[in-house]
Amino acid sequence: MFDSGVGGLSVLSALVRRLPHEDFVYLGDTARLPYGSKPAAMVRGFAFELAAELVDRGVKAIVVACNSAATASLPDLASAAPVPVWGVVEPGVSAALAAHTGGPVGVLGTHRTIAAGSYQAHLAAAGIDAWARACPLFVPIVEEGVADGEIAELVARHYLADRPADLRTVILGCTHYPALVPTLRTVLGPAVALIDGANATAEVVADGLARLGLARPAAPAPGRVLQLVTGDLESYRHVAAILGGPAGDVLPLRLPLTPRKAWMARAGVAA
């Protein structure tokens, strides 16, 4: 699985809990974060590049654990890659629909995720109105370790000030945002359902692996977790500790990557 940084560790943690016997490779592209403010074409290229790196490492499936990358690259990446690919958008929407009790569904995300409109489109297809808000300051707030402080609450109140009065369901459309749940509950109140797609994504992946005959049989020992990082390792470890990421080896992966890209070329992506 891959993400622009460390936010996807929330998805990795959910997957490790749901599939404890599987081995995982997590690729955090911290050298090029944030993805949320970059052009869609650039983010799409990054997504294909990271997926190719994982394919070359022999993975049997890929999870795009980054909302910005998922909205920029799927479904093209899923069609092109030689292994199954899952994102985080559709599972998050499905979980929101299950929790929906009326009114519009809120979507909080990066500029890229909100501008792409994937969440809004999926909700519209289900006949649900969406209220979407880009929240670019949430990621640095989480990574600075102040997600439950006064600064976080002030910023959240600013972003949510004009929310609809009948808002009862909110999708956390960035993998960093679950760290803000206590603050968001303070601002929104207990009646609003906050949808973290990590657990829903883990269920979709588990079901997909079983359906495709790719699930690893239960074993006495848990699977291994390898974390590859394109940027500074100490910074990654620091933020991973804040987010409560799973234990595992953390190793550097230097840019530029040089994976085999034949399938990327067939998909029309420059090598």
N, C-alpha and C positions, 0 to 999 in steps of 0.2 A: 504494500500500500504506500501511497505517497501523499504529501501535503507540502504547502509552501513553507511550512515551519514546524511548530510544535503543537498547534491546535488540534491536528488530527490524532494526537495521542489519546484524546477522549474517545475517539472511534476505536483505536487500537485496544484500549483498555476494555471496552465493551466486547470486542471480538475475542480477546484473550479469555475473558470470563465465560463467554458463550461457547468457545471452541478451545478448551484448555490443552488439547492434545495436538493442535496444529502448530507448525513452525511459522513465524511471521518475519518478514523483512519490511521495515519501515524506513522510507526515504524522506528525510526532511530537507527541503531545498532552502535552507536558511540564508544562503549566500545571495539569493535573489528575491527574498521577501521584501515588502508585501506583494502578493499577487493582486490584491483587491483594487489597487489604484493603477494597474498597468493595462495597456491595450489588450483587447480580447485576443487578437491574432498572436501577440507575444505569449500570452498565458497558454493558449492552445498549443503553441510550439513547445513550451516547457513541459506541458502534460504529456505530449507524445514522446519527448526525449526521456523523461523519467520513466514512463511506461516501458520504453525500449530497454532501458538499463535493467529494469526488473525482469523483463522477459529473458534477457541475456543471462541473468542469474538463476534461471530455471524455475521461476515461480509458476504455479499452476493456475493462479487467478490474481486479479488486481482489484483493489478498492481505491477509488479516487477519493481520499479522505479530506478533500478541500472543496468547499463550495464554489470558490472562484474558478478553480481548475475544472470542476465538474460542469459548471454552466458554460464554460468556454470550449470544452472539448467533447462532451458527450452529446449525441450518441455516436458521433464519428469515430471516436476512439474505440468504443465497444465494437463497432462494425469492422474496424481495421485490425485490431490486435488479435494475435493467434491464441489468446487465452480469454476466458470469461472476464468481463469488466463490470464492476458495480460502482455506482456513485452514491451520494448522500442525499440528493434532492428528492427523488421519488419516495424513498422510505420515510423521510421527514414529512412529506405531504400526506402520505398514507396515515401516519400517526396523528397528524393534525386533524384529518377528516374523522378519524375514530373518536377524537376528543371533542369535536365541534358540537356546540350546543346552540348555535345561532349567531347571527351577525357576521361581520367580516372576519377574516383571519389575518392577523398581523404577520409580517415577515421582516425580521431584522437581519441585516447582513452588511457586507462590504459594498463599496460603490460598484464594483464589478458584478457582484452577485445580484444586486438590486437592478442595475441597468440591464443585465441580461434578461431578466424577467422570467426565468425558468419556473420559479416557485409560483409566480402569479399566473403563468400559463396553465400549469397543472391544476391550480385551484379553480381557474376559470372553466377548465374542461369538466370539473366536477360540479359546476354551477355555484361556486362560492366566490364572493367578492374578496379581494385582497387589499390590505392597507400595508404598503411597504415603506421602510425607512432605512436609508444607509446610515450606519453608525461607525464611521472610521476611527473614532477615538477609543472604541471598546478594546481593540486588540492591544494597543500599547498599555492601556490601563491594566489589562490582565497580565501582560508580560512584566510590568513593573511591580506586580504583587500587591496592587491596591484595589482589587476588584470588589472588596467589601467595605471600602472606606467612604469618606465624605465626598471625595473627588468623583468616584464612580457614581454615587447617587446623584450628584449635581448634573453630571453629564447625561445620565439616564433620564432624568426629569426633563432636560433640554430636548433630547431626541424624541421623547414620548409625549411632549406637552400637547400636541394637537391630535392625539389618537382619537379614534371614534369612541363615543360614549358607550356603545354596545360591543366593544372589543372584548372577547372572552377567550380567544385562543391566539397564541403568539408562537410562531416558529423561530427558533434560534438558528438562523441561517448562516452561521459561522461556527466552526468547531472550537473557537476560543470562548464563545459566549456562555456555555454551561457554567463557567467559573463565576459568572455574574448573576446566577439564579437568585441568591439571597437578596442582592440589591434590586433586581428586577421585581421580586416579590414585594419588596417594600414599596416600590414605586407604583406597581400595577395592582397590588392587593391580592388576597388569596383566591379570589374567584376566577382569576385569569389562568388558564392552563398554559404552561410553558413547555414547548415541545422541543426536546433534545433528540435529534435524529440518530444519535450514536447507537442506542439499544435497538432501534428499529432497523438500522443498517445491519447490525450484527445478526438479527433474525433473518433478514433477506439473504445475507451471504451464507449463513448456515443452511437455510433451506435450499439455496441454489447449489451449493457444493454437494449436498445429499442427493438432489435431483439429478445432477450430472455425474454421479458416481465418483466424485473427487474428494469426498470427506475422508479424513484419516481415521482409522479405527482407534477406539479407546486404547490407551497404553498406561502402564504403571507410572511413568514419568511425564511431567508436563512438557509441552513443546518449547522450543527455543525462540527467543526474540532478539533479532539483530536490528540495530538502529544505525542508519547511515546518514551522515550529516555533511552538507556541502559547505557550511560556514563554520564559525567558531564553536569548538566543542564545549568549552566551559560555559558560554552563554546558553547553548542548547541545554546542557545539564541543569543549569540554574532555573530556566523557565520550565523544563520538564518536571523538576521537583515541585514547583509551584502548582502545576496542573495535575500532579499525582500520576504521572505516566508509569507504565509497568517497568519492572526491572529487565535488564538485558544489556548485552554488549553495545557500546556506542563507539562507532569508528568513523574516521573521516572519509569523505568521498570528494575528490577534488574535481573542480570544473576546469576545462570543458569535459563533458562526458563523451565517450567514444563508443557507444553501443552500435551493434549491427543494425542497420536501418532499412533493410530491404522492404519490410512490410510497411514502414513509414512512407517510403517512396511510392508504394502502390496506393497509399491513401492520399497522395498528393501533398505530403508534408516534406519540406526541404530537409535534406540530411545535413 
